[in-house]
Amino acid sequence: MTDTTQTQMTPPGGAKPRSPEFRLTADALRGLRQELFHDAFAYRPLPRMRVNGPITRRLPEGVREYAAWTPHAVTALCGLFAMFLASTTNNGSGTLSLVPGFLALLPVLLTLVRPVGAFWFSLAATPFAAVFSDRWSDWPWPPGAFVAHLVVLTVVALRTRPRTAAWMWVLTALYGMAAETVFGAGHYATNSVPLLFLSALSLLVVTVLHIRRAAEREVTAQLSVTAHERSKRTLLEERTTIARELHDVVAHHMSVVAIQAEAAPYRVENPPPELEQAFVTIRENAVAALTELRRVLGVVRAEDYEAPDAPQPTLADLEALLANVRDAGLSVEKVVTGAVRELPQGVELSAYRIVQEALSNALRHAPGATARVEIGYVLGGLGLRIVNGPAPATNLVKSTHGAGHGITGMRERVTMLDGEMTTGETDDGGYEVTVFLPVPVAEESG
């Protein structure tokens, strides 16, 4: 039992097992190398700020173009401020007096193109800046280097991940402790604690901003996925509704085919066997198609669906629909042009549903308005135009009910019949739906 346990705990190859502390340290060093040493001086220019925010979008076009460079300008101003502080607290003369200022300015400007490299440059330039400082009470961070390094930490944290900012803060603390221990103990007052405190606050704020932006992106992505799924579900529901409604139309024609095929042999005296067999085959196929149609309908039928007792409506039933709409408070008139004729039942049903949905939308979104339904029987098809005026200034409240499936359902019906549909607002603030449903001449005559 003991040998088995020891064998299981020994890694392959006989290597000595690593302790959890060793693995934790190795992971930390690996993260440090990945964040601050791998491609530390890679070229990563600071992108321009977006100008579609609530404030920037109100700016004039010319000003908005310059507003995109705001982050670059703010960073440069901070660098100039650090340069000013460094230049006023040094003991150099001539050209040497410019060195502390440039040592404070350059790392801040470097954050605009090489952020991680700017941190290393700022950390390395700090001891040199301290040599030129007259204020040893500010050891090991002279005023210019103090401000410059604080700005560098903040800007780099904004441009990288929070873990990178944490590593930078740790290395800054290690440098401060080493400088105080070697040179500052018992000789000079140190200011590492104020820098670490202020930088910790700054990094905390930046981390909160990173978390908030990540949460906003996740919410936006989730909303996009939800809206896409809702749109797909709406489309499927509308197609299912259309399939259920067209079932009666197709089933009626298939039943007629089956009945005619069964009765046809009896209308011919002494029909040949081939003809009788052909009619039997036609009837069997019609009955099989009708059975499959009903089975498919049972799959797409909703649980609460009830088959209608009355036949599906056609354009001949529009007057009853318009009467109901008028009773609901919408003043509507109907205009018919062209020679009225009977169209295929599927076209009649789709045209009726399109008019019904368009008038329902007018009732919901423009209560008390007037509407007009134009039906045009033209060569090769049927034209529909449903237009309503703007809602009058009354106490009527626009309805917020409805799933927003109306336009989707109308488009699906038009697409199914290879038609065309356009929608949009009118010049007077109303809304218009225009549809053309093609009907081949051969289909009309059949």
Protein Blocks (a to p, Z undefined) as FASTA:
>chain_A
ZZmmmmmmpcghhiacddfklmmmmmmmmmmmmmmmgoklaccddddddfkbfklmmpcf
klmmmmmmmmmmmmmmmmmmmmmmmmmmccbehjllmmmmmmmmmmmmmmmmmmmlmmmm
mmmmmmmmmmmpcblmlpcbdfklmmmmmmmmmmmmmmmcfklmmmmmmmmmmmmmmmmm
mmmgokaccfklmmmmmmmmmmmmmmmmmmmmmmmmmmmmmmmmmmmmmmmmmmmmmmmm
mmmmmmmmmmmmmmmmmmmmmmmmmmpghiafklmmmmmmmmmmmmmmmmmmmmmmmmmp
cfklccdfbdcddfklmmmmmmmmmmnopacddddedjdddddfklmmmmmmmmmmmmmm
mmmmmghiacdddddddehiacdddddddddddfbdcdfedjhlmmmmmmmmmmmnopac
dddddfkopacddddddddfklmmZZ
